[in-house]
Structures are given as C-alpha cells and as structure tokens.
Amino acid sequence: MKKKIFKIINYIIFLSLGIALLFYVSKGQNIHRIINDIENANYYWITLAFIAGILGHLFRAIRWNMLINSLGYKTNTLTTFYAVVIGYFANLAFPRIGEITRCGVISKQNKIPLNSVIGTVVAERVFDTICLIVIMFFVIIFQLSFLGDFALKYMIHPISHKFINNRNFALLAILIAIAFFSGIFFLYKLLLPKFRKLTFFYKLKRLYIGFVQGIKSIGNVKSLKLFFLQTILLWTAYTIVSYFCFQSIQQLSHLTVIDALTLTAIGSIGFIIPVPGGIGSYHAVIILTMVELYKIKQGLATSFAYLSHSSQTLLIIVLGSVSLFLIFLTSKKNKTE
C-alpha cells in the first residue's frame, strides 16, 4: 500500500513539474498564434514524419530482435515492434515504466526469462548512450561556431564561475563527493555478508547475471554490421522526423538535415527528466536550443516544439493502442491453441 502511495505521489510530482515547465516556456507567448501556426502547418510533411517515426520504431524492433536472438531465443519482428511501441505508450502515463513493460510483453509472448530480456534492453540503452555521445561529438564538429558559443554560455561559463568565484563551494563539492563514495564503499563492506543471506540478494544476483548476459549479447549478435546498420537507420529516421517537422512550417524550412540531427540529439536530453512523455522538459530544451542556437523567434520555436511533440505523441497513442489490441488477440489465440 505504501509503495502504491509513493508511486502516485512521485507521479504527481513529476507530472506537475512537466506541466509547470510547459507553462513556463509558454508564458508570455501568443497562444492564438501558436494554434494558428499548428493549424496552418503543411500536414503532408507531418504525414511523412509519421512514416519516418514508424520506420524508426521498426528499426529499433529489428535491432532489439537481434540482441534477443543472440541469447538463443526466437522472436518475430512484429511482436517485438508491438512491444517497442507499447513501451513508449506506457511511458506517456508513467515515466521509465515503458522499458519494463516492453520486456514483459516479449517475456510473456515468447516464454523468455524476464531478466534476460531486461539485460538486452540495458545493453541497448548503454549502446544508444554511446551513440548519442558520438552524434553530439560530430554535431559539435559540424557546427563548431554555433555550438561553441552555446556550450560556453550555458554549460562551461556557469560551472567555471561557480568554482572559480567561490572556492568554498568548490571545496565543499569535492569533500561531499569523497564522503559519498567513501560511505558507499564502507556500507558495501559492512553490509555485504548480511546482505548475501537475504532472498532479495539472490533475486538481485539473478537479475545482475541477466544484465551481464544482455550486455554481452551485443558481441554475440549474428551480424555486427547489420546491428550497426539498424542503429544508423533508426537514428536517421528520428532525424528525418525533425527535418520533416521543419518543412511543415514555412518559416523553418531553411533549416537543414544537420540542424535536424542537432535538435534530435539535444532534444533527447529533454527525455532524461522523468516526466510523462517528456512533456514540458522536451519543449523547454527544444525552444532554448532553437532560440539561442539558431536565433529562431521564441513564438515560432514554441509552435515547432508543440507541433513536433504532439504529432509524435499522437502517433505513439495510435500505434500503442492498436499494438495492445493485437497483442491481446495474439495471446487469446495462443491460449485457445
């Protein structure tokens, strides 16, 4: 009961944070103009963005299949695709639950141990994080003059001023870090013998083995070249989604594919904050980037953020709902057989 109450409170807090961020970025904006921009958008390009989004999810499903198959389990692409979009659908309601949800779908449909499936998702996420870092590196190289000033203004200068102008702050930060890691180390040494006797430790150990197995699965995929190709294709699809959304608003049609890649990479930061569906946090990051990096007017940047986020959210709602229904039918059919 306490866990449920805690989860509800946690959800309300982060939902409130998302809504607060949404109100903050929309504050002072002409809402009627934003609605007008969205209504007058070219929905031919939005339709193409839908198709690119679907392809991105499909490429992710194919790549995930390769990881699962490398563990010796058989899955089909359609079921994995359903699981991927159901996971995204679940994230709209409860942040971070989508990963467990899609693992649960695959585990139940294909009779695969849950910890092994979770391991493949961990491997996938670790790999995607590395990919994001690589993409950010190339984005900085391609747009050094733009991003250099942006990074200096919002990242390097604020941090350096904190440490240079306030030695006590810097010293306190170092001491806290040392105390934190020392405390973790001593607690680990002190409590490990007692912890080993608990049933929970055994379950945690099994989960850890599944994680390790999943991470190793990248090296065990049948074709690493195909795995990397699917990765390139899915990031390309996500980039094209942003590019097509640019084209849907006439005043933004001058922005390039490289600009779309930049926005896709930086926009991913907006989903780190665990708010439902990235609401508010995604908008804030996108608007800040477009205004400061590309000197787009804030009202226009706000219109783009709303249009791109709402269109892809609508896609997830439709795909997720259909996938849930089809998974239900498949499960019912398997039971009768």
Secondary structure as UniProt FT lines:
FT   HELIX           2..26
FT   TURN            27..28
FT   HELIX           31..39
FT   HELIX           43..69
FT   TURN            70..72
FT   HELIX           77..93
FT   TURN            95..96
FT   HELIX           97..110
FT   HELIX           114..142
FT   HELIX           144..151
FT   HELIX           152..156
FT   HELIX           157..165
FT   HELIX           167..195
FT   TURN            196..197
FT   HELIX           199..220
FT   HELIX           224..248
FT   HELIX           250..252
FT   TURN            253..254
FT   HELIX           257..267
FT   HELIX           268..271
FT   HELIX           276..278
FT   TURN            279..280
FT   HELIX           281..294
FT   HELIX           298..336
//
